[in-house]
């Protein structure tokens, strides 16, 4: 397959496919997730990223950081970037500009704390890691034009922390960009990202590319089991 024929790829940090972001605004300044034996805590004075918009923003910043190979991520014309992912940028009280700018503020102020129980050679313990996502941010939009400003007038940039930048460079899952952003439900996006990660890992290990339903249930709980027909339909193609 030539580069021209290769489908566009988005990158999803493994931490957010293993510990999904909230589906709805939790209305709190911190959130904890407990899949398996691990735990993730997100904390932010502005609230944490959530929903489809939050996932699209994380994917956009991650993908561009890795492509540009820089923790200072030049977002360029943010409107075009979001439109390429199927997110229309509109103004007004109910427009997506308000929603997207809110997600930028949430992302910028979020800290991630990870911990996992470890059992090894008769010993028990914990492994942990703390990361702030970003150190600086400059993103501008026009209230008059209801559009994100072009970089010729203002520089739209997000400066990631060095630990988070190092993490996403080494720990991100490639997914088909259009498929990922076609899903309207953030739950479907999480299933797709998690399954992509599992299949990628299985294929890399040289095994058959199958994932047991029980593995999906173990990670996502009763929600995945209750929507088994929906999952099968969504990923049949």
Rosetta silent file (secondary structure, phi, psi, omega in degrees, C-alpha in Angstrom):
SEQUENCE: XXXXXXXXXXXXXXXXXXXXXXXXXXXXXXXXXXXXXXXXXXXXXXXXXXXXXXXXXXXXXXXXXXXXXXXXXXXXXXXXXXXXXXXXXXXXXXXXXXXXXXXXXXXXXXXXXXXXXXXXXXXXXXXXXXXXXXXXXXXXXXXXXXXXXXXXXXXXXXXXXXXXXXXXXXXXXXXXXXXXXXXXXXXXXXXXXXXXXXXXXXXXXXXXXXXXXXXXXXXXXXXXXXXXXXXXXXXXX
SCORE:     score description
SCORE:     0.000 S_00000001
   1 L     0.000  128.692  179.902    0.000    0.000    0.000 S_00000001
   2 L   -76.476  165.816  178.602    1.414    3.387   -1.012 S_00000001
   3 L   -61.671  -33.557 -179.936    1.516    6.386    1.327 S_00000001
   4 L   -67.614  -31.681 -178.190   -1.253    7.978   -0.776 S_00000001
   5 L   -87.013  -15.764 -176.391   -3.476    4.918   -0.271 S_00000001
   6 L   -69.928  129.228 -179.418   -2.737    4.533    3.441 S_00000001
   7 L   -65.626  147.017  178.985   -5.704    5.704    5.572 S_00000001
   8 L   -61.986  142.591 -174.359   -5.024    8.674    7.866 S_00000001
   9 E  -113.765  140.294  169.960   -4.015    7.616   11.362 S_00000001
  10 E  -112.701  153.518  179.764   -4.850    9.097   14.752 S_00000001
  11 E  -113.724  134.545  179.486   -2.930    8.262   17.921 S_00000001
  12 E  -118.217  122.163  176.535   -4.560    7.467   21.256 S_00000001
  13 E   -57.138  133.479 -177.922   -2.463    7.466   24.464 S_00000001
  14 H   -57.356  -35.318 -178.729   -2.554    3.966   25.936 S_00000001
  15 H   -58.238  -34.023 -177.597   -3.366    5.395   29.352 S_00000001
  16 H   -90.812   -7.081  168.778   -6.694    6.702   28.006 S_00000001
  17 H   -90.648  -27.623  176.404   -7.587    3.465   26.240 S_00000001
  18 H   -82.607  -39.707  177.591   -6.868    1.517   29.430 S_00000001
  19 L  -119.054   89.727 -174.361   -8.460    4.122   31.727 S_00000001
  20 L   -61.965  147.644  171.423  -11.189    5.830   29.648 S_00000001
  21 L   -65.077  159.422  177.322  -12.074    9.479   30.146 S_00000001
  22 E   -59.474  147.266  178.142  -15.546   10.161   31.607 S_00000001
  23 L   -77.285  -33.266  179.157  -18.413    9.847   29.122 S_00000001
  24 L  -128.242  166.006  177.346  -20.197   12.867   30.582 S_00000001
  25 L   -61.289  114.771 -178.152  -19.129   15.867   32.639 S_00000001
  26 L   -71.919  -14.049  178.745  -18.639   14.369   36.112 S_00000001
  27 L    72.193   15.617  179.028  -19.171   17.772   37.690 S_00000001
  28 L  -129.986  169.260 -178.631  -16.149   17.288   39.934 S_00000001
  29 L   -95.038    0.622  173.797  -12.495   18.354   39.880 S_00000001
  30 E  -150.195  151.067 -178.806  -11.152   14.805   40.094 S_00000001
  31 E  -138.311  140.154  176.098  -12.107   11.389   38.724 S_00000001
  32 E  -119.403  141.589  176.713  -10.855    7.909   39.583 S_00000001
  33 E  -125.616  143.390 -176.143  -10.946    4.784   37.400 S_00000001
  34 L  -132.851   52.307  176.218  -10.304    1.222   38.579 S_00000001
  35 L   -75.131  134.688  179.296  -10.172   -1.252   35.664 S_00000001
  36 L    63.192 -137.070 -177.965   -8.365   -4.445   36.602 S_00000001
  37 L  -100.659    5.194 -179.611   -5.696   -3.968   39.280 S_00000001
  38 E   -99.746  169.580  177.988   -4.720   -0.453   38.211 S_00000001
  39 E  -145.134  136.279  173.357   -5.993    2.961   39.203 S_00000001
  40 E  -124.872  134.208  173.407   -5.964    6.326   37.456 S_00000001
  41 E  -118.555  127.818  173.380   -6.837    9.643   39.064 S_00000001
  42 E  -107.456  132.642  179.828   -7.437   12.760   36.978 S_00000001
  43 E  -134.237  135.758 -179.973   -7.408   16.097   38.786 S_00000001
  44 L  -159.195  132.982  176.768   -8.030   19.578   37.388 S_00000001
  45 L   -66.048  -18.670  179.594   -9.294   22.862   38.877 S_00000001
  46 L  -100.402    7.048 -173.401  -11.248   23.373   35.628 S_00000001
  47 L    88.264  159.523 -174.893  -12.715   19.869   35.545 S_00000001
  48 L   -96.972  155.371  175.932  -11.350   16.956   33.501 S_00000001
  49 L   -58.417  148.960 -178.707  -11.778   16.305   29.752 S_00000001
  50 E  -155.413  166.965  172.758  -14.830   14.212   28.926 S_00000001
  51 H    67.266 -168.861 -179.127  -17.090   12.971   26.138 S_00000001
  52 H   -67.660  -39.456 -179.509  -16.393   12.836   22.420 S_00000001
  53 H   -63.135  -40.780  178.033  -14.959   16.377   22.303 S_00000001
  54 H   -64.079  -41.011  178.931  -12.465   15.573   25.044 S_00000001
  55 H   -67.240  -40.782  178.582  -11.362   12.407   23.266 S_00000001
  56 H   -62.282  -40.247  179.741  -11.033   14.229   19.922 S_00000001
  57 H   -65.863  -46.093  178.676   -8.872   16.900   21.553 S_00000001
  58 H   -59.353  -43.760  179.537   -6.576   14.354   23.239 S_00000001
  59 H   -63.737  -43.502 -179.573   -6.242   12.484   19.929 S_00000001
  60 H   -61.044  -50.284 -177.285   -5.512   15.686   17.983 S_00000001
  61 H   -65.826  -41.683  179.358   -2.800   16.890   20.372 S_00000001
  62 H   -62.065  -48.079 -178.041   -1.218   13.435   20.684 S_00000001
  63 H   -61.393  -46.016 -177.857   -1.127   12.864   16.936 S_00000001
  64 H   -69.614  -34.661  178.316    0.342   16.276   16.174 S_00000001
  65 H   -63.348  -42.233 -179.230    2.936   16.035   18.964 S_00000001
  66 H   -72.209  -41.271  178.934    4.240   12.733   17.575 S_00000001
  67 H   -62.592  -45.840 -178.617    4.128   13.900   13.931 S_00000001
  68 H   -78.803  -12.698 -178.488    5.932   17.146   14.761 S_00000001
  69 L    52.128   48.564 -178.316    8.247   15.326   17.191 S_00000001
  70 L  -152.545  140.087  176.948    7.963   18.253   19.560 S_00000001
  71 L   -80.288  -12.702  170.403    6.324   18.844   22.902 S_00000001
  72 E   -91.056   99.620 -170.515    5.523   22.370   21.683 S_00000001
  73 E   -91.620  115.547  175.890    2.579   21.407   19.496 S_00000001
  74 E   -83.392  111.940 -176.286    1.722   23.867   16.727 S_00000001
  75 L   -84.502  -11.463  179.220   -2.017   23.436   16.219 S_00000001
  76 L    59.422 -136.720  178.558   -2.178   25.694   13.179 S_00000001
  77 L   -87.295   98.951 -171.770   -5.761   26.394   12.128 S_00000001
  78 H   -61.933  -31.607  178.475   -7.619   24.421   14.787 S_00000001
  79 H   -57.346  -47.891 -178.885  -10.905   24.645   12.885 S_00000001
  80 H   -62.547  -39.416 -179.296   -9.490   22.678    9.951 S_00000001
  81 H   -63.641  -44.571 -179.911   -8.010   20.069   12.271 S_00000001
  82 H   -70.471  -36.164  178.469  -11.311   19.448   14.033 S_00000001
  83 H   -65.135  -33.382  178.028  -13.267   19.454   10.780 S_00000001
  84 H   -66.494  -19.681  178.148  -10.938   16.768    9.402 S_00000001
  85 L   -99.388   11.140  176.590  -12.054   14.619   12.339 S_00000001
  86 L    84.052   13.901  179.049  -15.717   15.181   11.605 S_00000001
  87 L  -106.035  110.703  179.243  -16.268   17.851   14.282 S_00000001
  88 L   -72.189  137.579  179.137  -17.992   20.930   12.932 S_00000001
  89 L  -103.397  109.838 -175.459  -16.787   24.184   14.511 S_00000001
  90 L  -129.126  155.569 -179.120  -19.756   26.472   15.074 S_00000001
  91 L   -97.572 -164.079 -179.430  -20.408   29.556   17.189 S_00000001
  92 L    87.111  172.151 -176.428  -23.291   30.696   19.337 S_00000001
  93 L   -63.935  -31.408 -179.467  -24.345   29.671   22.832 S_00000001
  94 L  -104.011    7.634 -176.718  -24.866   26.061   21.758 S_00000001
  95 L   -74.056  165.402 -176.325  -22.006   25.992   19.235 S_00000001
  96 H   -75.768  -19.747  179.135  -19.028   23.678   19.360 S_00000001
  97 H   -58.776  -44.572  178.603  -16.503   26.540   19.835 S_00000001
  98 H   -61.625  -42.956 -178.720  -17.666   26.947   23.422 S_00000001
  99 H   -67.536  -42.243 -178.986  -17.467   23.186   23.971 S_00000001
 100 H   -67.989  -42.281  179.637  -14.016   22.839   22.360 S_00000001
 101 H   -64.093  -35.547  176.440  -12.545   25.799   24.260 S_00000001
 102 H   -63.093  -40.614  179.065  -13.842   24.281   27.488 S_00000001
 103 H   -66.937  -36.409  175.087  -12.065   21.005   26.664 S_00000001
 104 H   -59.262  -45.898 -179.850   -8.816   22.909   25.976 S_00000001
 105 H   -63.229  -39.588  179.058   -9.016   24.487   29.436 S_00000001
 106 H   -65.875  -46.480 -179.766   -9.718   21.116   31.028 S_00000001
 107 H   -60.021  -46.578 -174.818   -6.841   19.407   29.187 S_00000001
 108 H   -58.951  -36.069 -172.988   -4.372   22.179   30.025 S_00000001
 109 L   -99.972   10.185 -174.892   -4.985   21.991   33.768 S_00000001
 110 L   -89.074  137.482  170.853   -5.217   18.203   34.156 S_00000001
 111 E  -114.430  139.693  179.201   -2.802   16.057   36.148 S_00000001
 112 E  -110.500  131.480  174.504   -2.733   12.261   35.779 S_00000001
 113 E  -122.561  122.691 -177.527   -1.793    9.942   38.623 S_00000001
 114 E  -116.950  140.356  173.540   -1.339    6.237   37.819 S_00000001
 115 E  -146.830  149.985 -178.084   -0.796    3.346   40.189 S_00000001
 116 E  -148.934  136.371  176.094   -0.822   -0.422   39.765 S_00000001
 117 E   -74.372  136.766 -178.980   -0.456   -3.353   42.120 S_00000001
 118 E  -122.692  129.725  173.911    2.523   -5.570   41.296 S_00000001
 119 E  -118.874  118.643 -175.400    2.974   -9.221   42.285 S_00000001
 120 E  -151.521  124.490  174.112    6.409  -10.612   41.434 S_00000001
 121 L    52.263   41.076  177.353    8.549  -13.500   42.762 S_00000001
 122 L    83.354    2.640  179.707    6.610  -13.716   46.002 S_00000001
 123 E  -113.001  149.925  176.738    6.677   -9.953   46.629 S_00000001
 124 E  -118.277  148.682  179.129    3.837   -7.439   46.491 S_00000001
 125 E  -172.075 -168.627  179.819    4.083   -3.751   45.759 S_00000001
 126 E  -133.747  147.131  169.472    2.901   -0.772   43.733 S_00000001
 127 E  -116.943  141.759 -178.391    4.146    1.102   40.713 S_00000001
 128 E  -145.500  159.643  178.428    3.118    4.701   40.151 S_00000001
 129 E  -154.507  135.060  175.059    3.588    7.699   37.872 S_00000001
 130 E  -115.785  137.538  179.021    2.362   11.303   38.018 S_00000001
 131 E  -143.905  133.232  162.415    2.186   13.573   34.973 S_00000001
 132 E   -87.654  145.881 -175.043    0.789   16.981   34.242 S_00000001
 133 L   -77.328  -42.503 -174.226   -0.411   17.045   30.640 S_00000001
 134 E  -139.901  151.976  178.317    0.632   20.549   29.599 S_00000001
 135 E  -104.628  -35.390 -179.471    2.827   23.403   30.802 S_00000001
 136 E  -142.562  154.747  177.826    1.705   26.243   28.511 S_00000001
 137 E  -151.824  136.977  170.624   -1.138   26.908   26.096 S_00000001
 138 E  -136.647  107.675  179.126   -2.081   29.659   23.639 S_00000001
 139 L  -135.404  128.479 -175.433   -5.288   29.079   21.684 S_00000001
 140 L  -125.401  147.850  172.830   -7.366   31.897   20.189 S_00000001
 141 E  -143.516  161.074 -176.509  -10.713   32.145   18.455 S_00000001
 142 E  -100.858  120.486  176.748  -12.815   34.952   17.092 S_00000001
 143 L   -67.242  -32.357 -178.540  -16.121   35.696   18.784 S_00000001
 144 L   -70.716  -48.193 -177.204  -17.140   37.757   15.752 S_00000001
 145 L   -88.269   -6.900 -178.651  -16.362   35.158   13.121 S_00000001
 146 L    54.001   45.477 -175.917  -17.174   32.213   15.409 S_00000001
 147 E  -148.025  157.048  175.873  -14.023   30.544   14.214 S_00000001
 148 E   -74.422  138.273 -178.717  -10.559   29.678   15.479 S_00000001
 149 L   -64.982  150.001  175.566   -7.963   32.298   14.565 S_00000001
 150 L   -77.005  150.216 -177.861   -5.400   31.513   11.867 S_00000001
 151 L   -65.730  -13.312  177.733   -1.813   31.079   13.071 S_00000001
 152 L   -67.433  -26.816  179.829   -0.764   34.077   10.988 S_00000001
 153 L   -96.493  -42.536  177.217   -2.417   36.356   13.525 S_00000001
 154 L  -135.152  149.888  175.995   -1.926   34.307   16.682 S_00000001
 155 L   -89.486  115.495  176.673    0.134   31.227   17.433 S_00000001
 156 L   -91.430  103.704 -176.259   -2.126   28.360   18.496 S_00000001
 157 E  -138.119  152.260  170.220    0.168   26.128   20.529 S_00000001
 158 E  -128.638  124.974  177.569    0.093   23.708   23.432 S_00000001
 159 E   -99.869  111.973 -179.285    3.340   22.935   25.250 S_00000001
 160 E   -77.733  155.505  172.670    3.189   19.471   26.771 S_00000001
 161 L   -68.970  151.570 -179.338    5.127   18.520   29.871 S_00000001
 162 H   -61.160  -43.599  178.613    8.288   16.555   29.123 S_00000001
 163 H   -61.295  -41.030 -179.607    7.124   13.421   31.014 S_00000001
 164 H   -69.858  -39.476  177.477    3.777   13.356   29.172 S_00000001
 165 H   -61.378  -46.042  178.122    5.437   13.981   25.800 S_00000001
 166 H   -60.686  -38.736 -178.350    7.904   11.150   26.429 S_00000001
 167 H   -64.885  -49.945 -175.363    5.025    8.932   27.494 S_00000001
 168 H   -69.699  -27.692  176.294    2.831    9.443   24.419 S_00000001
 169 H   -64.811  -35.167 -176.617    5.778    9.002   22.055 S_00000001
 170 H   -97.006  -15.148 -170.519    6.409    5.563   23.510 S_00000001
 171 L  -139.022   62.810  176.192    2.863    4.583   24.483 S_00000001
 172 E  -131.265  145.731 -178.956    0.239    5.491   21.881 S_00000001
 173 E  -102.579  127.304  174.971   -2.018    3.257   19.806 S_00000001
 174 E   -78.278  134.514  175.727   -2.574    4.004   16.092 S_00000001
 175 E  -132.895  157.724  174.972   -6.199    3.884   14.956 S_00000001
 176 E   -65.965  120.208 -172.740   -7.918    4.711   11.701 S_00000001
 177 H   -58.722  -49.707 -174.371   -8.676    8.420   12.064 S_00000001
 178 H   -69.269  -37.304  178.310  -11.987    8.509   10.201 S_00000001
 179 H   -63.771  -46.768 -177.754  -13.298    5.324   11.828 S_00000001
 180 H   -60.098  -43.678 -175.003  -12.455    6.565   15.321 S_00000001
 181 H   -87.288   -5.799  174.131  -14.087    9.951   14.814 S_00000001
 182 H   -74.216  -30.604 -179.862  -17.125    8.556   12.986 S_00000001
 183 L   -63.717  128.667  179.214  -18.361    7.027   16.227 S_00000001
 184 L   -84.451  -25.441 -179.225  -20.834    9.379   17.876 S_00000001
 185 L   -93.141  128.804  175.395  -20.668    7.628   21.234 S_00000001
 186 H   -62.253  -26.453  176.528  -17.508    8.073   23.346 S_00000001
 187 H   -64.366  -41.533  177.507  -18.127    4.548   24.634 S_00000001
 188 H   -64.756  -38.346  176.878  -17.785    3.227   21.079 S_00000001
 189 H   -60.877  -41.065  179.867  -14.573    5.239   20.673 S_00000001
 190 H   -66.146  -43.026  178.509  -13.184    3.615   23.825 S_00000001
 191 H   -60.687  -43.962 -178.123  -14.093    0.120   22.666 S_00000001
 192 H   -64.937  -44.332  179.926  -12.463    0.752   19.296 S_00000001
 193 H   -64.310  -41.984 -179.080   -9.274    2.194   20.830 S_00000001
 194 H   -66.778  -43.989  179.211   -9.005   -0.643   23.348 S_00000001
 195 H   -65.150  -38.378  177.797   -9.633   -3.334   20.718 S_00000001
 196 H   -61.631  -42.105  178.666   -7.116   -1.705   18.365 S_00000001
 197 H   -63.705  -45.103 -178.412   -4.526   -1.798   21.133 S_00000001
 198 H   -64.947  -45.100 -179.475   -5.233   -5.449   21.959 S_00000001
 199 H   -64.601  -40.494  178.134   -5.165   -6.577   18.319 S_00000001
 200 H   -60.638  -44.140 -179.920   -1.957   -4.611   17.705 S_00000001
 201 H   -66.727  -39.726  179.539   -0.314   -6.246   20.721 S_00000001
 202 H   -65.665  -45.022 -179.814   -1.489   -9.726   19.762 S_00000001
 203 H   -64.067  -38.827 -179.719   -0.280   -9.330   16.171 S_00000001
 204 H   -64.547  -31.593  179.501    3.076   -7.970   17.367 S_00000001
 205 L   -81.848   -4.608  177.519    3.503  -11.065   19.525 S_00000001
 206 L    83.760   19.271 -179.889    2.842  -13.246   16.482 S_00000001
 207 L  -101.103  171.863  178.347   -0.463  -14.696   17.677 S_00000001
 208 L   -66.223  142.283 -174.835   -3.829  -14.969   15.966 S_00000001
 209 L   -83.364   70.788  175.756   -5.701  -11.649   15.880 S_00000001
 210 L  -131.315  148.444  177.328   -8.652  -12.532   18.110 S_00000001
 211 L  -128.350  128.106 -178.431   -9.890  -11.027   21.367 S_00000001
 212 L   -72.975  144.699  176.759  -12.199  -12.939   23.698 S_00000001
 213 H   -57.661  -35.674 -177.945  -15.489  -11.348   24.730 S_00000001
 214 H   -60.959  -33.174  178.173  -14.545  -12.117   28.332 S_00000001
 215 H   -66.340  -39.554  178.215  -11.531   -9.788   28.020 S_00000001
 216 H   -66.138  -42.240  178.874  -13.813   -6.962   26.886 S_00000001
 217 H   -63.770  -40.493 -177.952  -16.232   -7.654   29.753 S_00000001
 218 H   -61.661  -36.138 -176.251  -13.383   -7.750   32.273 S_00000001
 219 H   -84.864  -42.870 -173.801  -12.183   -4.310   31.211 S_00000001
 220 H  -104.874   -2.478  174.442  -15.450   -2.469   30.504 S_00000001
 221 L    74.533 -156.335 -173.648  -17.796   -4.369   32.803 S_00000001
 222 H   -66.018  -22.797 -179.289  -21.490   -4.999   32.307 S_00000001
 223 H   -59.974  -43.241  179.986  -21.853   -2.143   29.797 S_00000001
 224 H   -67.220  -38.807 -179.688  -19.955   -4.119   27.153 S_00000001
 225 H   -67.103  -39.717 -179.288  -21.920   -7.281   27.895 S_00000001
 226 H   -67.727  -27.058 -177.405  -25.245   -5.450   27.709 S_00000001
 227 L  -109.883   31.360 -176.595  -24.276   -3.960   24.319 S_00000001
 228 H   -57.276  -43.630  179.714  -22.713   -7.072   22.781 S_00000001
 229 H   -63.910  -37.216  179.434  -24.902   -6.848   19.665 S_00000001
 230 H   -67.561  -40.874  178.129  -24.038   -3.172   19.314 S_00000001
 231 H   -63.322  -44.703 -179.876  -20.320   -3.894   19.619 S_00000001
 232 H   -60.949  -42.766  179.633  -20.536   -6.644   17.016 S_00000001
 233 H   -66.376  -40.579 -176.622  -22.416   -4.361   14.597 S_00000001
 234 H   -66.390  -34.002 -173.362  -20.034   -1.433   15.137 S_00000001
 235 L  -110.326   11.989 -178.742  -16.890   -3.463   14.443 S_00000001
 236 L   -64.931  -31.327 -178.902  -18.187   -5.929   11.851 S_00000001
 237 L   -82.981    0.000    0.000  -16.600   -3.874    9.084 S_00000001
